[in-house]
Structures are given as structure tokens and as C-alpha cells.
Amino acid sequence: MRNTLGAACFGLSMTMAAPQVLALADIIEKPSMPTDLAPENLLTDADRAGDRIVAAGERGHIIFSDNGGDSWTQAEVPVSVTLTGIDFGTDNHGWAVGHSGVVLHSSDAGETWDLQLTGIDAAELAIASRQEQIEAMEARIEEAPEEEVDDLEWALDDLIFSLENMEADLEIGPVNPFLDVWFENESHGFVVGAYGMFLRTTDGGQTWQDMGPQLDNPRSFHLNSIVQITGGALVIAGEAGQIFVSVDNGDTWEQRESPYEGSLFGALGTGNVNEVLVFGLRGTTFKSTDMGKSWKVVPNEGGATLNDGVVAEDGRITLVGNSGAVLMSSDGGESFRPYFRDDREGVMDVVPLPGTDLLIFGEGGVKLTDARGRNPQ
């Protein structure tokens, strides 16, 4: 899933020098280097591929474990960019996304990966989509009543301005990152990212559709997380408190009234039908029991920015964040007990193990811990 470390370091100047642009191309084309230190370097996200645990991070590192995290093997990855999200639609088919707009696919439970998409491809899709919007708006203005023309012309100006920004980004190169990915199965999935990037595939990533126009996001706020909650609804959370919900498997999206104006870095179902948690800056956490139609504050005395979370088979909910934050809930997300690891290293994701043990992933790589953030060994 998405992560604040990844989100914080994607910004690149519009005045980027030519050597930097070439460097971006190099790390897209350069395979990730094998290293025994991959499990100890920054890891941003993790997921299960059947019984296997797979994690992704900086320099294109993807590692996997078949023994509950006791040992790790580094996967073959064709890029060296920082990866920000990983998700498996089946036990074998998984996708990873990251900086420079890369989308990777694995069909062997994460052992080897192929490059499906780059930021150049994503930008070209978005530009074509925005051009279609402009043409449709121009036609609408031609037929609109006089009293509606001014508002429509303002909307047209916004679309043109957005298109010009996209074209300028394309001239720079594959700059903007994807921040999260979710797949329903081996065919259908979504990727979300910076500046409102939002793509969908129905053929396992062979082709992609720009879904940005489906969202009411005219200022192109960053989209940080996409998840499916129990009951089937899909939820996107992002910058400036953006929350979008789909109840038809992603065909259409409705913006929910947000309880918060700051950045939300994660969304997570509680395991109960139609319930969802959203969380982000300074530990801000909200819960909804009606797919985001209404929200209530979840008390959290920790105060650290929260990055991701997971629900264990026994219903325990764990949220993790900056400064070594590990938050636990045994009441369906109504309240959390915050703990802070002594190392204070940022935690980006968590995978539950049998009992109360956890694997956490972040600035210090992968570590074994327990519900109180302690090393259980």
C-alpha cells in the first residue's frame, strides 16, 4: 500500500536538468541489484501470496519468505526505482508499483517480475483522456443555455490548464509515482498515485484505462491508498482528506464528505461489513460503519503519522506509522493502544503472524515484533 516515506520523496522540480532526466530513464531500465542487505533496507509495503510473504522497497528491492519471515530471498526485478505498493490478486499473480510510474507484474508468487507500465505510458493515457474531456466540454458549451456558459468556460479553462501541466510533465520524463495498487483477481485491478493518477485494467495489465475523470478531483490531489472492505466496496483515500467510494466494483465512484482536511495515507476495512478506517497525518484516525457516509473520531494518543494497517484472522487490528508507532485494537477499531518501538524507525506496513507476533516493514527493513512493538525473541 501507499506510504508517507514514498510520498514524501517523489517531488521533483519542473526545472530538472537533463542528466537527472536521463537518470530516471536509467533506473527504469536498470535491474535491481542483488544484495544480502535487501531485508535490512527500506521496505515500503508487503502482502501475502498464499502462504508466502512478499515485500517491496527502495532500489527496486522485492524479497519473499516461505517460512514466516525467518529467511528471505531477493526476487528478480527489472527496475531500480523505489517501489511503494504491492498486492496479490491471486496466490501467484501480483503487482507492484512505484516511482517513475512503474507497474510490475509477477505470475510466480513474486519470484520474478516484468515491467508492464512506466510513467511515460501513464502520462500519455492521461493526456489522451484529458483531451477527450476538453472536446466534450467544448461541445457542451456550444449547446448550453447562456446562463450556464460562464461556469462551463471556467471548467474548460481548468481542463486546459491541467492538460498543459500533463504535457509539461511528459517533456520532463517519467517523474510522478504510483503509490498504491489493488487487484481483485488475475485480471481486474487499479493503481493510484500522485497528482490524481488513477488507472484500471481488466486484462491483467496488458492494457490500461485512465480513470481520473471518474473522480471529483479537479485539483489533482494525490491518491495514496486503495482497498476493498468487507461487503465489497472499494475505498480510495488521499491528500486533503480525499475519500472516494465505489459500490459497483470500480465502475463509478462517489466522493464522500471528508471528516478531515489533511492528508490521509491509508484506508482499511475492519473486517465487519461496510466498515472502514481512514488514517494519516499526526495519527488522525476516523471510522465509518456505513461506507463513509458518516464518520466518528477514533481516539489515538500516539500522535505519530500512520501509514498502513492490517486485520488479523482473530479480528485484531494493527496500524503502524512513523517513529516506530504500533497501534493495536481488539474492539473493531473503536479504540487503539499505542506503543512506540525503542528504535523509533518509521514503520510502513505490517503482516500478522500466528499468535500475537507481527512482521513489520519500514526504515529498518523487516523485523519481528509483538503487539507491544517489542522483539519477542
N, C-alpha and C positions, 0 to 999 in steps of 0.2 A: 504494500500500500504506500500512499504518499508519505513524505517525511519532511520535517522542517529543515533538517540539515541540507537535504537535497534542494528544497525550495529556496533556501537562503542563498545558495551559491550558484544559481543558474543565471543571474543577471549579468548581461554583457553589454558593453557600451555600443551605441549606434555608430561610434567613430572607431570601431575596431580596425586595427591595422591589418594589412594583407597577410603578414606572417601568422597572425592569430587565426585568421580565416583558414589558412592552409593547415594550421594545427588541428582545427576542428575536423577537417576532412581526414587528416592522418589518423586520428583516434577512432574515427568511424571505420576506417579501412584496416587498422592495425589490430590483430587479435590480442585478447587479454593474455598477459604473460603468466606462465605457471610460477607459483611461489608457495613455499610452505607456510608463509605468513598470511595467506588469504583469510583463514579463520580468525586472525587477530587484528585485521584491518577493518575499517569502517564497513559495516553491513547495514543496509537500509530497510530491508524487507525480507520476509520469509513466508513460506507456505508449505503445506503437505501435498505430496504427490503419492497418494496411497499411504503406505507406512513410511515412506521416505520423507525427510525434511530437506527442503531446498531453500537457500538464502542467496541474496544478491547484494552487491555493494559497489564500492569505488573501483576504478580501473577495470571495469568490466568483469569483476570477480563474481562468479557463481559457484557455490560449494554445495555439496549434498552429503547427507548422512543416512545410513541404513541401520544404525544401532542407537537411535535416540540421542545423538549428539556426542557419543563417546569418541568418535573419529570422523574426519571429514575428507572428502575427495573433491578436487577442483575440476569443474566442468570445462569443456572446450567452448570458448565464446569468441565470436569473430570481431568484437569491438573492444575498445579500451575506455569507453566513456563510463561515467558514474551511472549506475543503474538505480532506479528509485522505487520500482514496484515489480512484484511478481505474483502470478496467480495461475493455478492449475484448474482447467475446466474439467479434466478427467485425470485418472491416475497417471496417464502417460503424456497428455498434451498440456503444455504450459506456455505462458507468455511472460516476457519481462520487458519493461520499458525504462527509458532513462533520458539522459541529457542528449542534446543534438537531435531530439525527436526520434530516437531509435525504438523500434519494436522488434523483439527477438521471439523466436518460436522453437520449442523443443517437442519432439514426438517420442522421446525415450526417457521420460520421467526426469529430465533435467541434466542428463549426462552430456549431451551435445546440443548446440543451439545454432540457428540460422537467422540471418538478418532479413526481416520482412519489409521494413519501412524505415525511412530516415526523415529528418526534419524538412528536407527539400521536398520529398513526396507529400508530406503533411501540409506544407505551405501551399503547394500547387493545388491540392484538393480544396483548401480553404479559400484560395483566391478565386477558383472557378465557382465555388458556391456563392461567394460574396458578389461576384459579377452577375450571377443569376438573380440574386436579391435586388440588385440595383436595377436591372432590366424590368423586373416585376414591379418595383416601386415606381419607376418612370411611367409604366403603362397605367398603374393605378392613379397616378396624379393626373394623367390625361383625361380620365373618366370621372374624377372625383368632383363633388359639389364644391363650389367656390369657397364655402366656409371651412372646408377641410384641407384645402390646398396648402396653406401655410404650415400646418403641423406635419403634413406629409413631406413637404420640401425640407423641413428640419430633419426628419428621419432619413431622407435621402442623403442630405449632407453628412450625417453621421456614418452612413454606409460607405460613402465615397472616402471619407477620412479614414475609416477602418481599412478599406481596400488599399489605400496609399501606404498605410503603415505595414500591411502584409507584404506589399511589393518591395518596400524598403528592406524588410527583414529578409526576404528571399535573396536580395542582392548581397547581403552580408554573408549568408550561408546558413547551415543548419544550427541555429542558435538555441531556439526555445525547447525546453524539455517536456516530455510527458512525465507525469507524477504518479499516476496510478493506473491499474488495469484490472478488469473483472471479466471472466469468461463463464458462461453458463454451461458450456459443453465443449466439444472439439471444434465447433463451427461458429457459434454466436458469442460475440463479446464486444467490449467497449474499452477505449483508452481515453484518459482525460489528462489535461496538463495546463501549462502556463498560458496566459492571455486567452483563456476560454477555449483552448483546443479540445475538441471532443469528436472522436471518430468511432465508427461502428463497422463491424464486419459480420457477415452471415456465412462466410465460406472459409473460416479458419485463417483469415488474414491474407488470402490471395488478392482480394480487393477490399477497399475501404470506402465508406461514405462519410462526408463531413456532416456531423450532427449539430454543429454550433448554432445554426439558425433555429434549432428546436428549442433553445433555451432563451429565456428573457434575461440576457446578459449583455446589454448594449455597450458596457464599458470594458468588456472582455476581461473580467476578473478571473484570477487563477482558479482552476478547478483542482482540488487537492486529493479528493478521495471519492471512490465509487464502490458501493457494496450492495448486496442483496440481503434483505432482512427476512426473518421468518414470516411467512404469509405471501412472499413473492415480490413485494415492492422493491424497486431499486432506488437508492438514495445517493445523491451527489452532494458533497459539502465542499466549500471553498472560501476564497478570500472575501472579506467584507460581509461575513455572515451568510454567504450564498447557500441556499438549500433548495435542491430540486428533487422531485419525487416522480417516479413513473409507476403506474399500476397496470400497464399493458406490455410489460417486458421490454420497455425501452422505445416503443413506437412513438409515444408522446410524453411530454414532461410538463409538470406544473411547478411553478415556483411557490415555495411555502413562505409565509411571513416569518422572518427570522427573529429569534429572541436576542440576537447579538449582532453588533456591527463590526466586530473584529474578525480576524481570520480563524476559520475552523479548519483544522488539519486532518480530522478523522470523523468517520461515522461508523457505527457498529450496532448490529441488532443485538437485543438482549437474550434472544432465544425464545421469547414469547411473541405470539402473532401480532404483527403491526407495531411492535415496539422498537424504538431506535434511540441510541445515544449519539450526540454530536459533541465534539470537544476540540479545544485548541489553545489559543494564547492564554498564558497565566493560569492554566488549569481550568479554564472556563468549561463547564460541562452542563448540558441540558438533556432532559429525557422527554420523549413523547410516547404516548400509548395509542396514538391514532394516526400514524404515518406522517407526523409532522404538522398536523392541523393545529395542535396546541402543544405548548412546552412548559416544563417546570424546571427550575434550577436544581441541580444536584449539588449538595454541599461538598466542598473539597477544600480542605485547609492546606493542602500541599503547596499550591500556588505556582507549580512548575508547568511550563507549556507541555501539553500532551500530544503525542504523535500517533499512537496506534493502540490497538487493543484486541482482545480475543475472549471468546466464551468457551470454557472447558465443558467436557461432556457432563459433568455434575452440576453445571449451571454457574459455576464461579466465573465472574467477570474480572479480567485484569486489564488495566490501562497502564501504559508506560510513557515516559517523557524525558525531558531534559533534566540535568542534574541528578541522574540516577533514580528518577521517580518510578516507583512501582506501586500502583493503587489497586486494592482488592475490594470486591463487592460480593457478598453472599446473599443479598436481598434483591437481586434482579436489577441492580443499578440505581437503587433508591439512595444509597449512600456508599461511600468508599473510605477505606482505611489507607492513608498514605504512608509509605515508607520510602526512605532515601538510602540508596546504596552508599557505602563508605567511599567508593572510588569516584562517585559523583559524575561518572561518564554518562553522556546522553544515551538514552535507550530509544530505539526506533521501532522495534517490533518485538513480539513475544509469542512463543509456541508452548502450550501446556504439555507437560509430561504426566505419566501416571502418578497418583498421589497429589501432593501439593507442589512438586518441583516444576520449574519453568526453565525454558531456554530463552535467554534474552539476546537481542541483536542490536548493535549500535556502534558507538565510537570505539569501544574496545573489542570489537569483533563479536564472537558468540561466547556466551558464558552460561554456566549452570547456576541457578539460584533457586530460592524458595519464595513462599508467599510474603515473606518479610524482607525480600531483597538480599538475603544472606546466602553465602555459599554453603550448601547442605553437606558437603563432604568434610 
